[in-house]
Amino acid sequence: MNTVNTQASSLSSRRWVLLVTVAFGLLLITLDNSILYTALPTLTVDLGASASQGLWIINAYPLVMAGLLLGSGTLGDRFGHRRLFLVGLTLFGAASLVAAFSPTPEVLIGARALLAVGAACMMPATLALIRLGFDDVRERNIAIAIWGSISVVGAALGPIVGGALLERFWWGSVFLINIPVVIAALILTPLVVPAGTRDRAKKWDAISSLYALLTLTGAVLAIKEAAHTPQNWAIVAGATVVAASGGVLFTRRQLRSNDPLLDFGVFRNRAFSAGIITAATAMFAIGGIQLVTTQRFQLVDGFTPLQAGLLVAAVAIGALPTGILGGAFLHRLGLRIIISGGFTLATIGMIITLIGVQTAFPVFVAGLAVTGAGLGATMSVASTAIVGNVPPRKAGMAASVEEVSYEFGSLIAVAVLGSLLSLFYTSRIHLPQGAPAEAADSIATARDLASDHPGLLDAAAIAFNSGYTTIMIIIAVVIAAGVITTGWLLRQYGPGSTASAYEDNTH
């Protein structure tokens, strides 16, 4: 009897060590999505990057990852999720070294794209390995909730880690920090992660992945150029055509395929669709808040990168407890209360934040924490809503779609909100007499010229603050829309309802 108990205890411990191991990989992925927010002003100066190149340095990562994620889930099914996880870790480590020592903005953009390839290999594998390692439904819900919480915490910790490193080292250190984590995960993975099964019949549809990447790239380029001043409408039109063509070709290929990367029929399940909306909306909000807040407090109030990172850590502080509790109480409360209620709480948090930015700094910080608490709750159960509501044979695809949603949310946040912030600044600044016109290009340029032009810095700060407030209002409206949309989709998923149509969905 003691032997049986010992074996059971050993297996249980191994499951949680497995969770920690894959969490290492997920932490790397989410950290690298946001670690450059605080480093961007320093990095732009050191590399001589333009404002557009700066946004592409950030955007290359979620853009390439989102384009590859649908296909990488299939690769995991074909070659084994553990093997793909190890390949992704290796690529991620190599790309981190290239990024750290990039001599030009172009090389750094390329390194960020390679980082995304490694991340695209790892991310579907992390969730798939959790499904393989946890047989008990209750334990699996908690493990998935922790997995979702790491996404929030990793994204929120990125600016802190970036800021802390920039206090003592050069900007390349934000990439070198990945190396010890990669080494630890490479050692632990073969010891605690099951090999799983391989389905050699699965085929990787590289053409569909290419179409998806073209669609996303075209859409992002069109958005960025449309929000740029002055606009190049030829580029906007060309990028729009590429995005539309890629979308049509991708859709046609999926409808004709016997084994599509994306089966559009899964969206008929309301819980699945609500989970997708939740994941995208939450990451849009988190990414947007972090991007514009770290920029605003560094460029207007003179915060150091570390101080700016610690400020947005309030989001993570709020998100961590609700993220864990959401998964633990899902079986009692149901999807609707946790997701729609979480978005409601986040909306209230954004209102407090907007009041605080105009009145008192402590109120502002409290608003960020409340917003994080709401978003943490929603993300804790989004994965269960998505993966648990497709047939077992489509669970790998569902996991990939979920991760595309996360990355798409971050991608759109940077592309749209970053571009809009620049546009609002340019359109709202009133240059003092005698100030050069290039001061209207960016607040960083205005700061460089301020010593020779009295009143320029104040004018730049007023314009940037105005744009920042508008961006935060936009984020609040998007979150509020999430309340309405998920509340309607999940109207049958109240307390006591089943969150998953396929609770034994382990593969």
ZISUL-V835871 format. One line per field, one symbol per residue. ss: DSSP state (H for helix, E for strand, L for the rest). phi: phi as a letter, one per 30 degrees, with the letter a starting at -180 (. if undefined). burial: + if it has 24 or more other C-alpha atoms within 12 Angstrom, else -. A space follows every 10 residues. Layout:
# ZISUL-V835871
ss: ???
phi: ???
burial: ???
This chain:
# ZISUL-V835871
ss: LHHHHHHHHH HHHHHHHHHH HHHHHHHHHH HHHHLHHHHH HHHHHHHLLL HHHHHHHHHH HHHHHHHHHH HHHHHHHHHL HHHHHHHHHH HHHHHHHHHH LLLLHHHHHH HHHHHHHHHH HHHHHHHHHH HHHLLLHHHH HHHHHHHHHH HHHHHHHHHH HHHHHHHHLL LLHHHHHHHH HHHHHHHHHH HHLLLLLLLL LLLLLHHHHH HHHHHHHHHH HHHHHHLLLL LLHHHHHHHH HHHHHHHHHH HHHHHHLLLL LLLHHHHHLH HHHHHHHHHH HHHHHHHHHH HHHHHHHHHL LLLLHHHHHH HHHHHHHHHH HHHHHHHHLH HHHHHHHHHH HHHHHHHHHH HHHHHHHHLL HHHHHHHHHH HHHHHHHHHH HHHHHHHLLL LHHHHHHHHH HHHHHHHHHH HHHHHHHHHH HHHHHHHHLL LLLLLLHHHH LLHHHHHHHH HHLLLHHHHH HHHHHHHHHH HHHHHHHHHH HHHHHHHHHL LLLLLLLLLL LLLLLLL
phi: .ddddddddd ddddeddedd dddedddedd eddbddedde edddddcidd ddddddedde dddddddcde ddddddddcj dddddddded dddddddddd cddbeddddd ddddeddddd dddddddddd dddcdddddd ddddddeddd eddddddedd dddddddcbd ddddcddddd dddddddded dbcddicccd ddcddddddd dddddddddd ddddddcdbd dcdddedddd dddddddddd dddddcddbd dbcddddddd dddddddddd dddedddded dddddddddc ciddeddddd dddeddeddd dddddeddce dcdidddddd dddddddded dddddddcbb dededddddd eddddddddd cdddddddbb eedcdddddd dedddedddd ddeddddddd dddddddcdc ddejdddddd daddddddcd dcbeiddddd dddddddddd dddedddddd ddeddddddc dccdeidddb dbdcdcb
burial: ---------- ----++++++ ++++++++++ ++++++++++ ++++--+-+- ++++++++++ ++++++++++ ++++++++++ ++++++++++ ++++++++++ -+-+++++++ ++++++++++ ++++++++++ ++++--+-++ ++++++++++ ++++++++++ ++++++---- +++++++++- ++++++-++- -+++++---- -++++-++++ ++++++++++ +++++++++- -----+--++ -++++++-++ +-++-----+ ++++-+--++ ++++++++++ ++++++++++ ++++++++++ ---+++++++ ++++++++++ ++++++++++ +-++++++++ ++++++++++ ++++--+--- ---+++++++ ++++++++++ ++++++++++ +--+++++++ ++++++++++ ++++++++++ ++++++++++ +---+---++ +++++++-++ -----+++++ ++++++++++ ++++++++++ +++++++-++ --++---+++ --+++++
